[in-house]
């Protein structure tokens, strides 16, 4: 008799091609006693309005609608509330189980297996997993000081015949960068002219420190004839455990995306939707968000100052959760990482975010999350990093 083992079970090409998320591989290191992790991308527990959410959960649990099937596109009341937050119409809003599901649905709706999707050189690795699972190829486009290089993008579109561009133009992951309004306009004009749809991953938009970011690509698209699907999330601004995200889709695409969502999971959790709706209706969200912005700004300032003192080139950012720092040139990257772990501090190596080869210039960078640790632990972390740099240089 023949028995199937994990090594003999026939897998689809997409499943066989999936690689482990390199950030998940850091979890065992982060779990070590005394380790301070700057590697994850998790919101701070302090940024969660536990009191308000507990009240919202109690109220939602008393509503029979929370326990029933509902519309695939989401509860109409929540869609209306999210449309108001997003500068959209309710018909543009489709609820998803986190923003990542929205990206998956959009790629499946717009692309066939074997197609190419254009992406930035530095990319959140879970997005690569989505593209691989959909059977499409990620083609990185070079970036310059303004963001995605438009000349390189134009050439890549012509060479690859790609129909879709993915990017995070506001407080990007991993870079923390923000595309200027002028650059956004030029990008939209180019994609409109070339017939390329834009997937705008926008989960960090609310986390600005002092000045709001430029209008989203979604907001600017209509005046330029561009096609944009935007992805937003409650994970970074309310609570990741809700697993509530939403897509903003043009009217001509919304029915197709909704049908793809229905084929995937029928609907997002009705209970979680009701909690989100109740919380947003409570009037607490805006005031709480002000506190979160101030909290993250203080932590950003502390980490950025400490990284520079430790010898990193770590430009300040204006929002989000991440600093993208260049490692000291005289230091061997692998040796520094090992030394940092030995000192009790963890960061995410730049190679984990490479859309293509992890051995290029991106390997001299690292992503540091300032959101999830308090000021005292951030000071301890940068002191340990300074020791790691010193020891690695010997």
N, C-alpha and C positions, 0 to 999 in steps of 0.2 A: 504494500500500500504506500502511496506517495502522500507525504504531508507537506502542506504549504508552510513555510517559515517566513518571517519578515524579509528574508533575503530572496525568496523565490516567488512571493506574491507579485503577479504582474501589475505594475502601476501605470497610470497614464504618463505621458511625457511631461505634462505640467507638474504632476506630483513628484515625479522622479527628479525634476530639475530644481525643486525648491531647496534652498539652503537654510540652515539654521540662522536666525537673526543674530548677528554678532553682538548686539547689545544684550540679548538674553543670556549669552554665554558668560557675561560678567556677573550675573546674579550670584553664583556661588562665592565669588570673591567679595561681593557686597555684603554677604551674610556672615562674614568672619567677625568674630568678637572684636569690638573696638574700631572697626573699619568705618571711615567717613566716606560716603559715596557721593561724588559729584557727577556720576556717570548716568544716572537715570534721568528720565524726562517727566517725573511725576510732580504734580502740583503739591504744594505743602499742605499737610493736614490743618495747619493754622489758617489756610486760605479757604477752608470749608465752613460755611455758616451752619454749624451743627444744630444750633437751637432752631433756626428757621426751617431747616430741612426736616428736623424731627417733627415739627408742627405740621409741615406740608405732608409728610408721610402719614401722620395720624389722620389728617383730613382726607387725604386721597384714599386711604384704606376704607373709609366710611362711605365712599361713593361706589355704588354697584358697577358703574361704567369702568372702573379700574380693573375689574376682574373678567371682563368680557372681550370677545373679539371686537376689533374696530376696523376702520378704513385703513387700507394699505398705506396711503399717503400720510396718515396720522390723524389724530384728533383735530377736528376743524378749529377748535378754540386754541389749541396749542399752535397750530399752523398760523393762525391769525396773530398770536403774540410774538412768534418768531419772525413773522413777516415785518411786524412793526419794529423789531430790533434790527432788522437787516436791510431796511429800505426797499422792501419788495412787496409783492402782492401775495395773499395766501395761496393762490393757485400756483405760484412759483415754488412753494415750499413742499418738500417731501421728507418726512421723518426717516431717519436711519438709525441703526444700532451702532452709534459712533460714526465719526467722520470717515474712518477707514472703509467702512462698508459702502459709503457713498462713492468713494473713489473706485472701488471694485465694480459697483453697478454701472458707473459711468464708462469705465473702460470696456466692460462687456457689451454695453449698448453701442459704443462708437467704433469699436475695433474688432477685427477678425483675428483668429490665431495666425501668427506670422507677421502681423503688422508691426510698425515701429511707433513708439511714443517718445517724444523728445523730452528730456529732463535736464535739470542743472547738474553740473559736475559733482557737487556735494549734495547728497540726498539722504533723507531718512530711510533706513534700510527696509522698514516694513512696506514702504511704497514699492521698492524693488520686488518684494515678495508678492505683492498684489499683481504687478505686471507679469511676473513669471507664472503665477497661477492662472492668469488669463491667456497665457501662451503668446504674449507679445514681447518685443525686444525693446529695452531701454537704450536710447542713444543719447549720451551726454553732450551738452552744448557748453562751450567755454564761457566763463564769466570774467568780467572786468570790474573796475572800481565802481561802475554804475549798476552792476548786477549782470543779468544775462546779456551777453554780447549780441547785439542785434544783427551785426554783419555775419557773425558765426551762425546765428539762428536762421537767417535768410538762406545761407548756403546749405545748412543742414536740411532745411525743408526741401530745397531743390534736389539735393542729392538723394535723400531717403524717401521722398514722396510721402512723408509722414502727415497724418491728418489731425494729430492730437499733440498738444504741449501740456506738460504738467509742471507746476511750480508753486512755491510758497512765497509770495512777494512781500508779505508783511511779517516781520520778526521771524524770519525763516529758521527752519530746523535742518542743519545744525548752526548756521552762520549768524542768526539773529539779525540779518540785514533787512533793510526796507528799500524797495524800489521807489524812486522819486515819482511824483505825479507826471512829470514830463516823460520819463522813461516808460511809465505805464501806458501813456497815450501812444507813444511810438510803437510799443510792443503790440498794443491792440490794433493799431492801423496795419502793421505788417501782417499779423495773423488774419485780419479780415481780408486783406488783399490776396493772401495765399490760400484762403479757405481752410485755415487750421482752427480747430476748436481748442479752447483753453480750459484746463482743469485747475481751478484756483483753490488750493488747500489753504484755508484761512482760520485755523483754530485759535490763534494767539491774538487776534485783532483787538480784543477788549483789554489786553494787558499792557497798555501804554503807560508810561511813567508821568510825563508832564504835558506833552502835546499829542493830540490824536494823530494817527497815521494818515497818509493820503487816502482818498476814496479807494474803495476796492475796485478790482478789475470788473467785478460784476456790476457795480454802480456806474462805471465809466463806459461799459461796453455798448450800451444802446446808441449813444451819440456817434459811435464810430463803426457801427455795422458789424461788430465782432460777436462771436458766439462764446459765451462763458458759462460754465457750470461751476458754482462755488460750493465749498464744503465748510460748514461751521460745526461747532461742538459745544456741548455743556461741560465737557470733561475738564477743561482748563479754567473755566470761570465759575462753575457751580459745584459739580462733583463728578469725578470719573466713574464712580460706581453706578451712576444712572445709565451709562452707555446710551446716551441720547445725543445724536447729531442730526444735522439736516442738510439737505441739498437745496441750493437755489438754482432752478433750471428754467431756461427759456420756455415759453408756452408750447412751442412746437416740439420740444424734447420731453417735457414733463410726463405726458402719457406713456411714452416708451420706457422712461426710467421707472415709473410706477409699476408698469407691467413686469419689468425685470426684478424689482423689489418683491413683488407678489410671488414670482417664481422662486425667489430665494428663501424668504422666511415669512410670507404672508403679511406680517406687520412687525413693527418694533413693540417692545413690552408696553402694554396698555397701562400697567401699574406705574412704571417709570415715567411714562408720558404724563400721567395724572399728577405725580409728584412734581415734575418740572413745571407743569401748568399752574399748580397751586402755589408753588414757590414764586414764580414770576408774577403771579397776581397779588402776592402779599404786600408788595411795595418795598421789600427788603433788598432786592437785588442791586439796585443802583447804588445805594449807600454802602452795601457790603463790598461792591466792586471797587469803590474808592479806597477802602481799607486795604484790599488786596494789592492794588497798584502801589500804594505807599509802602506796604510790606516788601514787595518784590523790588522796589527801587532801592530801599535800604540794603537789601541783601545783594543786589547787583553791585552797588557801590563798594560794599565791603569785599566781595570776591574779586572784582576788577582791580581794586587797589592792591589786594594781596597777591594776585597773580603777577602784576607788573613788578612788585617788590621782589617776587621770587625769580624774576628773570624772563617771564613770558611777554610776548608782544600780544596784548589782550585789549583791543579797542573796545571802548564802551559802546553799549547799545542803548536804544531808547524805549525798549519794551520787550515783552516776551519772557523767556525763561532761561536763555542760553548765552554763554560767551564762547566765541570761536577764537581760540588762542594759538599762536604759532610758537612752537617749541624752540628753545635756544639752539642756534645753529651748530654750536660745537658739541651738542649732546647727542649721543646715540639714542634713537627713539625707543627701541626695545629695552635698552638698559634703563632708561628713565622710567618707563612704565613699571618694570620689575622693582626698581628702587622705591617708587611711589607706593606700590602695593606693600612692600616690606615696611614702609614707614606708616602704613595704615590709612592711606588715602587713595581713592579710586577715581579715575576719569575715563571718558570714552575716547579711544584713539581715533584720529581722523580717518584712518584707513577703513573704519567701520562704515563710513558714510560715502565711500567711493562708488560712483555709479558705474565705473569701469575698472581700471587697474588700481589696486590699493597701494601700489609701490611708487606712485608719482609724488608730486609736491604735496598732495593732500595728506600724505603720511607724516608731514612735519607739523600738522595741526592736531588739536584736540578740542573736544566739546566739553564744557563745564556747565553744569546746571546750578544756578544760584537759588532756585525756588524752594527746594525741599529741606534746606538746613537753616538753622538760626544763626545769628551773628557770631556767637561764641564758637560754634562748631565750624563755621566758615573760616574764622581766624585760626583755629587749630589746623584745619585742612591746608590752608596756604602756608602755614609754618612748616608743616610736614612736607609739602611740595618743595619749599625752599631747601629743606634738608636733602630731599631726593635729588634736586638739581645739583647741589654741592657734591654729593657723593658720586653722582654719575659723571661728574667732570673730572674726578680724580683718576 
